[in-house]
Structure formats: C-alpha cells, structure tokens
C-alpha cells in the first residue's frame, strides 16, 4: 500500500512552500488509494507550540487535505534512543566534542587547502580516556552517523537518476549535545515504522536524502521512493523565503482566496501541464502526475490566485452566499438579484461589500469636464426611483434623442456618473438596485 506523509514542525504556520510538499504527498496517496499521515516534528521543546500544531491542522482542514493518522515525534523519543543505541552497537555512531567555532575553523582551513569542507572524523581517534576528559570539560558531546564513503544512488521521481559521493558529505549529526534528537534520525525511524513508501519534498533536501538512505539501510529499513520538487521563487525569480511571512495559508484565507483556487494552482505549478481550475478534490487527484514536474525554480505569484478565486466565487450558488449577503444588510427581496448582478464583478467575496455600499448610498460621481453639461442634461431626464430593468434602455434612448450622443460617448459618461466606475455589471440589471443617485443636483 502507498503511504505518504507531511511532516511540518509546529514552530510556525504553514505557508505556500509547505503546502506544495503537503499537496503532492496527499495526491500521491489518494490517487493510489493509500494512506496520508500528518506527522508533527515537535522534538524541539523550545520552539514547538501547540498553537502552531492546531494552526497546521486547521489550515489543512480548510483545504480539505484530510489525514488518516496523526503522529507526534515528541511521543516517540524512546524509539529514537533505541535506534541510536542500535547504531552505536553497529559501529555507525560516534560522539564528537568540537564547538561550532572549532568546526567553522576546520571548514575554513579545508577550503583554503582546496578540499571539500567536510567533517574530518578526528573524534574517531579519541580514546575512552580522552572522551571522558572531553565530557568533563565540555559536557556531553553530539553524535554523528558514520557514513560509508561510497556513492549513494537512487532514481528520483522528479530529478531522475541521482548519485552523491558520501565522501563529499559530512557525517550528519543526529543527536545534539543537549540530547535533542535531530530531524534526520527521527524522520528515518518514523519512515521505517510507519511504512512510508513515497517521500516528496523540496530539492534542498537532496543531500539529506542521500545520508538518510544510508541510515535507513543501517537500521534495516526499506528505502522509500524519493522525489524532490523545485523550490518556489517570487514572480521576478527572487527568493521567496523573504516573503513567506506574508504567504501563510491563513493570510491567504483572510484575503478571501478560495481553497480550490489555491489547490488547483499548486497541483500544476512547475509541471508541464497547464493550470486548470478543478471543481472537486476528486478531479484534482485524477489529474495529478508527479512525473510532469521539472527541476527548474518555479515562480509563484500570489496575484495568480485572484482570477482562479473569482471563477470559484462566480460559480457559487446563491444559497451558499446568502448569509454573507444578508449580513451586508441587503433586503431579502433584493438579495438574489444583488448576487446575480455582482457575481461576475468580484474576485473575492469581500468585494461584495463595496458594491452594496455604492447601491445603498450612491456613488461619488466621476464626471469628466467635457461631459459635465451632457450628464446634467441626462440626469434631468432620469425618472424617479424605483427603477426597473427597462429604465436604462428607455432613459438612454431619451438621452440620445435629446443630445445626439451615441455609443461609448453616450453610455460611458452615464455609467461613471451613476456608479463612479468605468466598468461593472450590465447597467440595465444594476440600475434597479441603485437606491440613491448622487449625480443628481
């Protein structure tokens, strides 16, 4: 059975970069009829917060990305300790005592000598007596996994055949000096125990994947199929990381972005398939194909979500928006007509508010100097409210007869005088909803 996972750390809210990883793993699992696991990587007690854990679940539920199991790494510390002891027994785990400053000096020295800046394994030469002395002086050391210095190869689901020379990579630290288990060890244990078959994540994890493959094998686990998607950039190719604080899913939700608009974009962005708005999750699942994604950095522009959201909103039935329209104060006998008139002229549902304000209170007229006399003459011919759907046609015909104006020169100045805008709904349907005409003297 196909089993995937999404493994956020509850140290902040999910942003669009996280969503891309979550969605790909979700779609792979659902398309195969498998399982999707939500795993909270909360081994850091200082930074992990329950409010963020709740926020992650809330954001996924908003999008409809339901999980089959919820796992917390903080509840599995005994398992990680057992794995660490297993690696010690196999001679694949060793304790080191260098400070960050000492490690940095070593890296600089290696670079100056034209060598790759990898850990030199000097801790392997320490005797038991020397280790005891280091612990007495510096406290507990950090623990590194001893890599087999050979090529690590796998077929990546997006990047194709990959090969990394383990000799060019530092032995990864799996346990910090303060005893905290780091992501690499905890994730490997979880993937083994939960039977994870497919892992999709960002291309910045490629080297990490290579080391994890060796750790999985050392612990006797089965290596899952890995795929590394490209990283998102801003619309001009700039690093998106600087803007992620404004691209949290809850911020997009607050802006009125519709879930299916966001999912439809993220399910195709960076692939060879065109972005198509899906109306259901089943449609989204059926059209997903990870083999169509490429390795090039992928541009993300939040503004691309607005036309997709507009299309979602425009297709909503009146019953779904009726409570929102009622909350604006639109009379019950006008509510359905109001929705029919405005639905094609909004992007997000919050756009309904300004339309109703304009209809209720009247718009500030926009009248060009050359049209002032014409508009004043036209307003004298406008009948009193209430208006009907015939009012616009009858009125403009009368104005045309009186002034000789026609076409755009007739209609545009009148629209701008009545609505304060150059564009909007068909005036024959909008005019009956106008309760005040401020262009009248």
Order of alpha helices (4+ residues) and beta strands (2+ residues): beta-alpha-beta-alpha-beta-alpha-beta-alpha-alpha-beta-beta-beta-beta-alpha-beta-alpha-beta-beta-alpha-alpha-alpha-beta-alpha-alpha-alpha-alpha-alpha-alpha-alpha-alpha
